[in-house]
Amino acid sequence: MRIIKQPSNNNNHHFAFPLEADGIIYVRQSSLAQQQNNIHSFEMQTEQFVQYFRAKGCTGNITIIADDEAMSGTLEIYERPGMSRMVSLIEREGGVRLGWIGAVHVNRLTRDPWLITPGSLMKICHEHNVWVATLRMDFNFKDDYCQRVFMLEAQESARHLEWMKIVLGGGKKAASARGYYDSRPVAPGYIVDRTDLKRKKYMVYPPHAEVTLWLARRFVELDFSIHYLCQEIDAMPYLYPAFEDWVDKKTISRFELKPIEDGPYAGCYKPTRSGIESILTNPANIGWWIPIEGEIVESNHPGILPEDIFWLIFKKISTHDLRGNRVKPERVTRYGKVDGLLKKRLENEKGWPFYAMYSAGVPCYKAMQYRGLQYAHGLVVPVEDIDPVFQERLFFHLRNWTGCDDWEEQISLKEQAEINRRQQIQKLINQARSDREETLDILTDRTIPKTAQMKVDLANKCKGLEERIAKFERDFEITPGQELADEKIQYRIYTLLPDLLEKWERLHFEEQLLFVNSLVHRVVVNHPAPSYLSMEIHWKRADWGVDITYNIRRDFTHTTNWSEEDDLLLAELYPTTTTLECF
């Protein structure tokens, strides 16, 4: 146990808690389950905590910030909206109106194992004369003793979390980090070697490995066409045969694919399109192991695929890199090449997306959805049947648009929040770099005696800080959210009115598409009758609501036309009855 003795000459008693100043109570529970079930914990952190400060003698206004409910204390300051708002208030009003922030324990504020978050928070509070108050102690960071105790409690909070992770699954993660099997689904082509129960690893299962190798080679032969590959597999009774009797039941139960349940091929396996893509892009096929946490382990087990073939396929179709970051595959062309204003927003009543493409030489929207290994095809609608109707409603709203009185102010506030986020990240980068340099100096200073374990600990700390710095730098480069981007484009549209309406046809299609996507959430097309469509336009602007347009006549259709009786009935009911009631 580590004990920090309060010095006899401590001056903390000379600092009076700012009872008359305003304060902030910061509330956080770590998961959604805790938020829903630990009602008493929430009450203790809010109403009862307010009473605690009132009983203490606090007379100022008390603000409760509970934006970070169900969020982990290991997240960075800028990743928690409540914490970000609190830091902004400290920087803006600390020492003037705001005098203290309260949390039931230091672990509500942070569980950062590298102490970057508590160090940064302590520095901000120190610079702006803001106290941190917990049930155990009031921290005034002008006092050295308070600084040391706060950092110690922050460190112990992080250690306790790590200890709980070890108790609840740390052994599995530790084994996974060394390349041993960790109970996740078993990749096709492998089974688990359980000869040594403490060191379980993948081993090649030839009956399935041969299939995986054929799958990769055939995909290349088909010029990387996942569509044609799925067609071939769909014509087969199964892809992977049932496991042989000697394979252990645990491996079979953890196999990645679901078996065919009935018929002569029960027990065999036939993956869906997404399953095939997952198999082809799984780095386990070249002997690489991606642990639950930690770095990739190369040459961990025997590979099935030649590396050149694997990486060729991976770059063509993988939607994520090996660290889980989303990427665009080389071969993907999204939404089609036909110019349709709604090519990224149109869907049918089932939620199937429409793709812009040619059908019989006509620019069309075509609803398609993958079902297993094949596309299911839906409604085909000419672009000229949809876009003019949509454009009419768009222009109606643009002509009657009054904008917002405080639009510039709202955008300015959101832009300032983004600036604050980047500033917070930059401060964390600076703090982490400083900590790394200090740790590295201690590690390399030969005048400071160090045991072998101390050297290992210092080296691990440097490594951890370098990883955090890399994460901060990646997050620093992240662009603002789509909502803010849409609002900026909407403001740009508003400033161009009314000239925009007159010059719309002269705009490049890409710019028209940019404007439409900033205003439209989705457009749903229904097909209530052979030659008629209905359309629901869900606008992103709440004041525009939802437009519902019935009875869009289709000029291009391969279906049967209505009879004369149908047309007469429609003419009679049209003025007072909706399409849904008619049909």
Secondary structure, 3 states (H helix, E strand, C coil): CCCCCCCCCCCHHHCCCCCCCEEEEECCCCCHHHHHHCHHHHHHHCHHHHHHHHHHCCCCCEEEECCCCCCCCCCCHHHCHHHHHHHHHHHHHECCCEEEEECCCHHHHCCCCCCHHHHHHHHHHHHCCCEEECCCCEECCCCHHHHHHHHHHHHHHHHHHHHHHHHHHHHHHHHHHCCCCCCCCECCCEEEECCCCCCCEEEECHHHHHHHHHHHHHHHHCCCCHHHHHHHHHCCCCCECCCCCCCCHHHHHCECCCECCCCCCCCCECCCHHHHHHHHCCHHHHCCECCCCCCCECCCCCCCCCHHHHHHHHHHHCCECCCCCECCCCCCCCCCCCCCCCCCCEEECCCCEEEEEEECCEEEEEEEEEECCEEEEEEEEEHHHHHHHHHHHHHHHHHCCCCCCCHHHHHHHHHHHHHHHHHHHHHHHHHHHHHHHHHHHHHHCCCCCCCHHHHHHHHHHHHHHHHHHHHHHHHHCCCCCHHHHHHHHHHHHHHHCCHHHHHHHHCCHHHHHHHHHHHEEEEEEEEEECCEEEEEEEECCHHHCEEEEEEEECCCCCCCCCCHHHHHHHHHHCCCCCHHHHC
